[in-house]
């Protein structure tokens, strides 16, 4: 049975980097592990993008590539998008309906996707995240800040990992948590 380790976090926190590094570290420990990254659909519509991500997760679960799959985001990200959207777009009837639909999608995914063995939230101070986005040629938007806020709220109930530290330290911490969760 495949086990899922979930690395959540806002843009710039290092979800892709740390999912890859954790999978490599697990393989070094003799565990058949692969990283899974969603392909950003960029369909120009929050709802269609959310459905595309959900579809990718469903396909992954149908044919997992390894004993352990380290995912950069899971259905929690759908919740984050819904909450960030509601927080930044004002609550008009259309936006409220979209946010509610996304929350229902998240509940549906949570009901059918296998539970994770571990879910962590990566975070860093806003100035660090802003600089990382800037290095990519992006600037932090109002929705980026709203996503960070929602992830920080969620992290109260999960493990929060500060990625402002050296990458090797973060990888060691993630590996320790993953090995404990997989026992």
C-alpha positions as CSV (number, residue, x, y, z in Angstrom):
1,X,0.0,0.0,0.0
2,X,1.3,3.4,-1.0
3,X,1.9,5.9,1.8
4,X,1.6,9.7,1.1
5,X,3.7,12.4,2.7
6,X,2.4,15.9,2.0
7,X,4.4,19.1,1.8
8,X,2.1,22.1,1.9
9,X,3.0,25.7,1.8
10,X,2.5,29.0,-0.1
11,X,4.5,29.9,-3.2
12,X,8.1,30.5,-2.3
13,X,8.2,28.2,0.7
14,X,10.0,25.5,-1.1
15,X,7.4,22.8,-1.5
16,X,8.9,21.6,-4.8
17,X,12.5,21.7,-3.6
18,X,11.7,20.0,-0.3
19,X,9.4,17.3,-1.8
20,X,12.3,16.4,-4.2
21,X,14.9,16.4,-1.5
22,X,12.8,14.4,0.9
23,X,12.2,11.7,-1.8
24,X,15.9,11.5,-2.4
25,X,16.7,11.3,1.3
26,X,14.1,8.5,1.7
27,X,15.6,6.6,-1.2
28,X,19.0,6.9,0.5
29,X,17.4,5.2,3.5
30,X,16.3,2.3,1.3
31,X,12.7,3.4,0.9
32,X,11.1,3.4,-2.6
33,X,10.0,7.0,-2.7
34,X,9.1,9.4,-5.5
35,X,8.2,13.1,-5.5
36,X,4.9,14.1,-7.2
37,X,4.4,17.6,-8.5
38,X,1.2,19.0,-9.8
39,X,1.4,20.4,-13.3
40,X,0.1,24.0,-13.0
41,X,-2.9,24.1,-15.4
42,X,-3.1,27.9,-15.6
43,X,-6.5,27.7,-17.2
44,X,-7.3,31.3,-16.1
45,X,-10.1,30.2,-13.9
46,X,-9.7,29.3,-10.2
47,X,-12.5,26.7,-10.4
48,X,-11.1,25.0,-13.5
49,X,-7.6,25.0,-12.0
50,X,-8.9,23.4,-8.8
51,X,-10.6,20.7,-10.8
52,X,-7.4,20.1,-12.8
53,X,-5.4,19.7,-9.6
54,X,-8.0,17.4,-8.1
55,X,-7.9,15.3,-11.3
56,X,-4.1,15.0,-11.1
57,X,-4.4,13.8,-7.5
58,X,-7.0,11.2,-8.5
59,X,-4.7,9.9,-11.3
60,X,-1.8,9.7,-8.9
61,X,-3.8,7.6,-6.4
62,X,-5.0,5.4,-9.2
63,X,-1.5,4.5,-10.3
64,X,1.0,5.5,-7.5
65,X,4.6,5.4,-8.8
66,X,6.2,4.2,-5.5
67,X,5.8,2.8,-2.0
68,X,6.0,6.3,-0.7
69,X,4.9,9.4,-2.6
70,X,6.0,12.8,-1.4
71,X,3.4,15.3,-2.8
72,X,3.9,19.1,-3.0
73,X,0.4,19.9,-1.9
74,X,-2.8,17.9,-1.5
75,X,-6.4,18.7,-1.0
76,X,-5.5,21.2,1.8
77,X,-4.4,23.5,-1.0
78,X,-8.0,23.6,-2.4
79,X,-9.1,24.8,1.0
80,X,-6.4,27.4,1.1
81,X,-7.4,28.7,-2.4
82,X,-11.1,28.9,-1.4
83,X,-10.3,30.8,1.8
84,X,-7.7,33.1,0.1
85,X,-10.2,33.8,-2.7
86,X,-12.9,34.7,-0.2
87,X,-10.5,36.9,1.8
88,X,-9.2,38.9,-1.2
89,X,-12.1,39.2,-3.6
90,X,-14.8,40.5,-1.3
91,X,-17.9,38.5,-0.6
92,X,-20.2,39.0,-3.5
93,X,-22.6,36.3,-4.4
94,X,-20.6,34.8,-7.2
95,X,-17.3,34.7,-5.2
96,X,-19.1,33.2,-2.2
97,X,-20.6,30.5,-4.4
98,X,-17.2,29.7,-5.9
99,X,-15.5,29.6,-2.5
100,X,-18.3,27.3,-1.2
101,X,-17.9,25.0,-4.3
102,X,-14.2,24.8,-3.7
103,X,-14.7,23.9,-0.1
104,X,-17.1,21.1,-1.2
105,X,-14.5,19.9,-3.7
106,X,-11.9,19.8,-0.8
107,X,-14.4,17.7,1.3
108,X,-15.0,15.4,-1.5
109,X,-11.3,14.9,-2.1
110,X,-10.7,14.3,1.6
111,X,-13.4,11.6,1.5
112,X,-11.8,9.7,-1.4
113,X,-8.1,10.3,-1.3
114,X,-6.1,8.1,1.1
115,X,-5.1,9.8,4.3
116,X,-1.5,11.0,4.5
117,X,1.0,9.5,6.8
118,X,2.4,13.0,7.3
119,X,1.4,16.5,6.4
120,X,3.6,19.5,7.1
121,X,3.3,23.2,6.3
122,X,6.4,24.9,5.0
123,X,6.7,28.6,5.9
124,X,9.1,31.5,6.1
125,X,8.9,35.2,7.1
126,X,7.1,37.3,4.5
127,X,10.3,39.2,3.5
128,X,12.0,35.9,2.7
129,X,9.1,34.7,0.7
130,X,8.8,38.0,-1.1
131,X,12.5,37.8,-2.0
132,X,12.1,34.3,-3.3
133,X,9.2,35.3,-5.5
134,X,11.2,38.3,-6.7
135,X,14.1,36.0,-7.7
136,X,11.6,34.2,-10.0
137,X,10.6,37.5,-11.5
138,X,7.3,37.5,-9.6
139,X,6.0,39.9,-7.0
140,X,3.9,38.9,-4.0
141,X,0.2,39.8,-4.6
142,X,-2.7,40.3,-2.3
143,X,-3.8,36.6,-2.9
144,X,-0.2,35.4,-2.1
145,X,-0.4,37.1,1.3
146,X,-3.9,35.7,1.9
147,X,-2.6,32.2,1.1
148,X,0.2,32.6,3.5
149,X,-2.2,33.7,6.2
150,X,-4.4,30.6,5.6
151,X,-1.5,28.2,5.6
152,X,-0.2,29.8,8.9
153,X,-3.7,29.3,10.4
154,X,-3.7,25.6,9.2
155,X,-0.2,25.1,10.6
156,X,-1.6,25.5,14.1
157,X,-2.9,21.9,13.8
158,X,0.0,20.5,11.7
159,X,3.8,20.5,11.8
160,X,5.1,23.9,10.7
161,X,8.7,24.0,9.3
162,X,10.6,27.2,8.8
163,X,12.3,27.2,5.4
164,X,14.3,30.3,6.1
165,X,16.9,28.0,7.5
166,X,19.6,26.2,5.4
167,X,18.1,23.7,3.0
168,X,20.1,20.8,4.5
169,X,18.6,21.5,8.0
170,X,15.1,21.5,6.6
171,X,15.7,18.3,4.7
172,X,17.1,16.6,7.9
173,X,14.0,17.7,9.9
174,X,11.6,16.5,7.1
175,X,13.5,13.2,6.9
176,X,13.2,12.6,10.7
177,X,9.5,13.4,10.6
178,X,8.9,11.2,7.6
179,X,10.8,8.2,9.0
180,X,8.8,8.5,12.3
181,X,5.5,8.7,10.4
182,X,6.4,5.7,8.2
183,X,7.3,3.4,11.1
